[in-house]
Amino acid sequence: MKIPAYRRIATDLADRIRAGEYRPGDALPAQRELSAGYGVTLMTLRQALQELRDEGLIVQQAGRGTFVAPVQAAYRVDTLRSFVEDLREQGHRVATEVVAVALDGGLRLERVRLLGDRPVIHQTSSVPAPWAAAIADEDFRRVSLYAALAEAGVTIVRASERIVPGLLTEPVAGHLRRPAGEAVFVSERTTYGMDEQVVVVDRAVIVGDLIEIRAERAATRLSLQWGTVRDRPFG
């Protein structure tokens, strides 16, 4: 059975997007250029683009063009799981760069989180004694802080998180490859163990044009999530 032209075009463009030829936020060539390149009418090309839009691979902005959609991700802030655990569970490729590790009475860990190859979070975590020495030698590029604490016998009971808007400052701007003064979210989270002992104090700076907070309300609960910004003009 012959595959329709629009579907072959959609498959080819999707493969090129996934291969990184067109990256999140990049503009696709103009529709007339694409239709000429594929040797089809504008109507056929638009059917292909509709397929990509339905798959969430592209967004179209009236008067601006067609763009590769941001990576889709969601982060639940009403759980004790980490940002990385949530995203990896969704199938995203998440990497951690360790900027600095210092041990002086407690552990101070500075990291940058990358979604794909785009830095999205700068995170500074402080762990007090006596747990700091037990986890100081971990490779935090591969091992999560909470996994290391669990291995050291620490039981996490609860966390308190405060999220406020802020402006990006140096040197964090350099780590996130963004200009200073750009709008960001700032998360301040304190995690407690048994007997209300403070186990981790986190401060995370989260890029403001890729991440949004989503809320789901029900009669008996409120669920909050982080997610990527979609269908918003680029630039």
C-alpha positions, 0 to 999 in steps of 0.5 A, a space after each residue: 500500500 502506497 504511503 501518502 506523500 504528506 505522511 512521508 514528508 511528516 516522517 522525514 521532518 520528524 526524523 530530522 527534528 529527532 536527529 537534531 538537524 532542527 533543534 527546539 526553538 528553531 524555525 523550520 524553512 518557509 512553507 513554500 521552500 519546504 513544498 518546493 524541496 519536497 516537490 509537493 503542493 502547499 496543501 500537501 505540505 500543510 497536511 504534513 505539518 498538521 501531523 507534526 503539530 498533532 504529535 507535539 513536535 512543532 508549534 505554529 505562530 501566526 505571522 511568525 512561522 513554524 518552530 520546533 516545539 520545546 521539549 515536553 516535560 513536567 515536574 511535580 512539586 507535590 512529591 518528594 521525588 527530584 526533578 531529575 527522577 520525574 523527567 527521567 521517568 517521562 523518558 527525557 534525557 537529563 544530564 547533571 554537570 557538577 560545578 563545585 563540591 565543598 566540604 567544610 562542616 557540611 557539604 555544599 554541592 553546586 550543579 547544573 541540570 541539562 534537559 537534552 543539551 540545554 541547561 535549565 536549572 542551576 542548583 545549590 544544595 547544602 547538607 549538614 553534618 553528620 551526613 555530609 561526610 558520608 556522601 562527600 565522595 559520591 559522583 554526583 554526575 551519576 548519583 542523585 543526592 537523595 539516592 546517596 542520602 538513602 544509601 547512607 541511611 537517611 530517611 526523608 520524611 517531608 519537604 517544604 518548598 517556596 517558589 518565587 519569580 526572580 532575575 538571573 544574576 552572574 555567575 549563574 547566568 553563565 552556567 545557564 548560558 543566559 543573559 543576566 537580568 532574564 526572568 527566572 523561577 527561584 525554588 527554595 526547598 528544605 527537606 527534613 528527616 526523622 525528628 524534623 532534622 534538616 537534611 538538605 537545603 536547596 536553592 534552584 534557579 530555573 529558566 523562565 522561558 522553558 518551564 511553567 507551573 501547572 496546577 490541577 485542582 480537585 475537591 480534596 487536593 491541589 497538584 502542582 507541576 513544572 512543565 515546559 512552555 509550549 505554544 508561546 512565541 519564540 524570541 
